[in-house]
Amino acid sequence: MLRETEELMMKKFNFKSKTFELYKMALKDVEEVFESYDEIREYNQLKVLKAFQDERISESHFTNSSGYGYDDIGRDSLDKVYARVFNTESALVRPHFVNGTHAIGCALMGNLRTGDTMVCISGAPYDTLHNIIGISGKENIGSLREYGVNYKQVDLKDGKFDLDKIKETLTSDKTIKLVHIQRSTGYGWRNSFLVKELGEVINFVKSIREDVVVFVDNCYGEFIDVIEPTDVGADLIAGSLIKNIGGGIAPTGGYIAGKKEYVEQASFRLTTPGIGGECGSTFGVMRQFYQGLFLAPHIAMEAVKGAVFCSRIMELAGFDILPKYNEKRSDIIQAIKFGDKEKLIQFCKGIQKGSPIDSFVECEPWAMPGYNDEVIMAAGAFIQGSSIELSADAPIREPYIAYLQGGLTFDHAKIGILISLNNII
């Protein structure tokens, strides 16, 4: 960094000298790591570009349908582009998905029936799915459990899949219809699963029960590797457009991709049986959806670089972090364990202070819908709740772990992280 820039940052943000010392050390350490992610970015950019070209995308696809939205060529062609990117038979990309949880819920509810059993083999799923499954301890009206779908869970063993327990569960219960895997860290203290690891466990599951549907929650994971879960055997995946794959431009929405039969079943839950994905006007967002997807390989890597930098500088500052800066990643999330409620809150407040939007706001823990604990969320984003933009959140529970993600540019991610560290150093 140029001395003039350093002096400006010291003056504007009142950084302590210790913060800058750690900054220089961390930046030097991560330079070599960044090169490998640049190669992944380039490969995925080529993959997305080829999908656009193969589907002959033109300005005529930037449609603005209304009402029923029949024959919306922009919507239908975007489904085909996504299917090419994920190497699948079908895809459903819609602004009508209000978040990733909604897309996942449609995928699960569309493919499970009364008497079926769903088993999660990556331990407890993300908090907001507990209400969908019916395991939150609340009434959970409309949950899978209320509709007679059973739930089982195989916990991880030292952060890895417990193959013996998975085999025992699959062979002992013939009602199991769907196997759920969460790719990302979520609110856990483990590394995200590499796509290679997902492929290994999917092959293991299929060798025991070829008839089960393997579903992967792909949130936070798109374009972090050169392959996706559907390239290694996943039958169905889902995610959010205000995370990686929306490129920071998609204003809302989600996607489901996989085998045609399972995507169609999910579409019947998004709209209604017999209509599925054939209806649904697009409100003039198609240009943003296409452009966001095109930019996504680059934006996702900017976020990864921010996470890598955060990992190293927080480790140098003496905090427990996961993953380490030089470990291979499969999502954009960086976990920092504070062991102290106040430091956790001040870290998140620092991310808010470093945001372009609502930087003057003091974020506080609150009873957020869908969560069992109070949650603090720092997200001064152009799109509300967008976690491909620099953000940090945490459930207020021991051992007080913050989860940082996003950053449309690495330069902004660095500044936000420095402000947060400066808050607690």
N, C-alpha and C positions, 0 to 999 in steps of 0.2 A: 504494500500500500504506500502511495506517495505521502511524504511528510505533510504536505498541505492538506491532504484528505484526513490524515490522522488528527491534525490540529483542529480541523473543522468538526470532526466527530467528537473530539474531546470537549470542544466548546459547546456544541449543540446539544449533546446528550449527557454531558457531565460524567463521562466514563472515568473510572478510577484507573490509575496506572497499572494496577494488577490485572484488570480486565484486559487491557491491551497487551500485556505480556503473554497472557494465556492465549489471546487471539493469534498472535504471531506464531507461537509454538504449534498451535492446533492447525493453522493453515498450512504450515510447512509439512506437517505429518500427513495430511490428507491428499496432497497433490497427486501422488502416484496412484492412490485408490480411485481418483476421479477418472483416470484414463480408461479403466475397464468399463465404467458406466457410459462413457462416450461411445464406445464400440456398440454397446447394447442399444443406445439411442439411435445410432445410425442404422442398424439393422431393422429396428422397428419402424423407423421412418420410411424405409424402403418398402416394408410390408404394407403399411397403410397406404402409401402412394399407389402401389400396384393394385390394391383393392379398389381404390377410386377409379383408376384407369380401366380395370377389367369391367366395372359396372357402368362405364361411360357416363360418369357424373358430369352434369352441365348446370348452368344457371337455372335451367328450367326445373331442376330438382329443389330449388329453394322456395318451396311452395308456401302458400298461406291459406290453408283450407279452413272451412267453417262447418258448423252443423255436424252431420254424421261423419264427414270426412271420407266418404267413399272414394276409392281410386286415387288417393293422394300419392302421386308417384314419388315425391320426395321422401315421404315416410316409408313407403314400401321398398324403395331402393336403398335407403339407409339400413334397413334390416338386412339387405343382401350384402352391403359393405361390411357390416359387423360380422355376419356369418363367414365372410372370407377372412377377415382379420383373425377370428377365433378358430378358423378351420372347422366349422360346424355345418350341419344341414340347414339350420334355421336360426333366426334371432328375432327378438321383439324389443325395439327401442322406442320408448314413449315418454313424452313430457308428463303423462298422467301418473307415472310413478312419483309419489311425493318424496321418496328417499330410498336409500338402498334397502332398508328394512322392509319397505312395501314390496319392492321387487322380489326379495327373498321370500317374503310371505306368500306372494302369488305363486312362486315356483313350488313351494312346499305344499300349500293348500290345493293347488291344482293337480298335484300328483299323488296325494295321499287320500285314502278313503277310510270310512268307519271300519275298525277292526285291524287296520294296518298299524305297523310300528315303525317309528323313525328312531334311528340310533345315531347319536353324535359321537364320533370316534376321536375327536380332537379336544375332549374335555368339555367343560361348560361353554356354551356359545356366548356371543356378545349379549350384553344385558338387555337390549331392546327386543331380542328374539324370545326372551323368557315369556313375554306376554303372548306371543304368537303360539308358542308351544303349550303354554299353560302351566308353567313351573315357577311363576314369580311369587307364589304364595298369596296372590290376590284373587279376585273373582274370575278375572280373565274371560269375560264374556266374548264368545265368538272364537275362542282359541281352538287349536287342534284337539286338545284334550276334551273340550266341551262337545266336539263333534265325534268323539269316540276314537281318536287316533292316540295310540300309546307312545310313550317316550322312554328310551333307554340312553344311557351315557357311559362311554368308556373313557376314563380319565387317562391322561398322558402319564408316561413313566419316564421320569428324568427328562421331561420336555420332548419326548419322542413317542411315536405311536406304540401302544402296547399290543403287539401282534398276537400274543397268546390269548389275551382277553378278548380281542376283536374276533378271533377265530371261535372261541368258546361262545360268544354272544350270537354270532351269525349261525352257528350250527345248532344251537339249542332253541332258537326261536324262529319258526318258519313264517311268522307274521311280519317279519321285518321286510319292509318294502323299499325304504330309502335310507341311505347312509349319508349323513351330513358331515362335511369337513370345513373347518374355518381356516383359510389360508393365513390370514393376518394375525398379529399379536392380540388384537382387541384390547380388553382391559386385563390381560394376563401378564405374567412375568416369564416370557419365553421368547425365543426367536420365531419369526414367521417361518412357515414351511416353504422350503425351496420347491420349485415345480418338479424337480427330479424326485424329491422325497414324496410328493403327492402321487407321482406316477408309480412309484414303488408300492405304496400302500393301496392305490386303486387296483393295481394288478393282483395284489394279495387278496383283496376283497373279492374281486371277480373270479379268482381261482377257487374260492369257497362257495360263492353264491353269484353266479352269472346273471341271475334274474333281478337282482336289486338295482335300483337307480342310485348312482353316485352323484351327489350334488356338492358343489364347492362354492362357498361364499367367497367371491373373488374381490371383495371390496379392498381398496388400497393397494392391490397387487398388479393391476394392469400395466404392461410395458416395463416392468422391472426386470424381466428376463426376456430372452429371445423366443421363449415358448410360453404357452398358457396352459392351464389345467386341461382344457379340451384337447390339447395336442398329445396328452399323455393318458387319455382314457376317461376323463370326466364326462358323464352323460349330460350334465346340466350345470351352468354357472349363472351367477347374477351379480350385479353391482350397481353403483350409483354414478350418475353423470356429473355430480358436483364433487366427485373425487377424481382420480387419475384420468379416466378416459374422456371426461368432458373438457379437458385442456384448459380449465379456468374460464371458459367462455360459455358453455352450456348453462342456461339459467336455472334449470331444474331437470328432473327426469331420472330414469334408470333403464337397465337393460337386462334381458335374459337371453342366453344363447345355449345351444346344444342340439340334441337330437330333435327332429321335427315333431315327433309325437309328444314329447315332454314340454316343448315350447308351446305347442298348441294348447295343451291342457292348462298351462299357466295363463295363457291369454284368455281363457274362459273365466278365470278368476279376476283378471283385470277388468274385463268388460262383462260379458255374459255368455253362457253356452249358446253355440250356434252363430255367434257374431265374432267373438275373439278379437283378433288383430285387424279385421277388415274395416272396423269403424274406429273413429277417433281423430278429430280435427287437430291440427298441429299449431294453431295460434301464431304462426309466423316465426317459429323458432328453428326452422330447418337449416337455415344458413348457419346459425350459431352451433347447431349440433354437428354439422359437417365440418365446419372450421375448427371446432373444439377437438374433434377426433383427429383431424390432421395435425394439430399442434401437440396433441397429447404425448407422443413419445418424447418430445423435447421438454415439455413442462414437467412430466413425471420425473425426469432425470434432474431437473433443477431442484425439485423437492427432495430427491434422494441425496443430492449433494448437501443440502441444508441439514438433513438428518445425520449424515456422516460427520459433518463439521460439528454439529451439536454433541454427538457422541464423544468426539475427541476432546472438545473444550470442557465439557462437564466432567469427563473422567480426569482431566488434568486439574480440575478444580476440587477433586476429591470425592465426587459422587459416584454411586453405583449406576451403571448404565447397561442397557441391553437393546440392540446388539452392540458389540464393540465396533469401533470405526472401520476396522479392516476385515470384518466378517462379511461374507456374502449375504446380500439382503434379498427379500422376496416381497417386501412392502415398503411404504414410505414412512412408517411409524418409528419413532425413537422414544424409548421408555427411559425415564430418569427416576431413580428411587431416592426420595429425600428423607424418609423416616421422620419427617417433621411437618406437621400440618401447615404451619405458618410459612415455611420456606416454599412448600408446594404452591400455596396461594400466591405468594409474592412472585414466584416464577411465572405463573400464568398471567398475573397482572402485568408483568414486564412484556410478554408477548402482545398483550392488548395495547400497551403504550407504544409498541413498535409497529403498529398497524397503520395503513393509510386511511382506513375508515374507522370512526369512533375511537380514535386514539386517546381521547379525553375521558373515556368511560372507564369506570372501575368495575371490572367483572367480579361477581361474588358467587359463592356456592348457593345453589337453589334446588328445589325439588322438581327436577325436569321430568316431563312426561315420558314414561317408558323405562325409567331407571329406578332401581331399588334404593340407592343411596343418593344423597345430595351430590350434585355434580357442578364443578366449575368449568366454564368454557370460555376461552379467550379466542375471539375470532372477529377481528375488525376487517371483514371481507367485503368485496364488491358484491358478492352473491351470498345471501344469508346462509350460514351453516356450511359454506364451502370449505371442505377440509383438504382440497388441493391448494388452497391459499394458506398462507402461514397461520397456523392455529395450534392451540394446545388445550387439552382438557383432561379432567381427572375426576374419578369418584372420590368423595371425601371419606376415605377409609384407609386403615393401616394396610401396608406400610407407607402410604402416601406417595403413590407413583404418578408422575405426570407423563402424558403421552403427547409428544410433539409431532406434527405432520405438516406437510405442505410447504408452499413457497413458490410463487409464480416465477420468481427470479432468485438465483442463489445470493445475489447481492443483498436483496431485501431480507432473506432468511438469516444471513449473517448478522445484520444490524439488529433484527428482532431478538435473536438469541443473545447477542451481546448486552442488550438492554435488560433482558431477563436475568442474565448472570450478574450484571452490575447491581441488580435489585437485591441479591441475596449474598453477594460475596463478602 
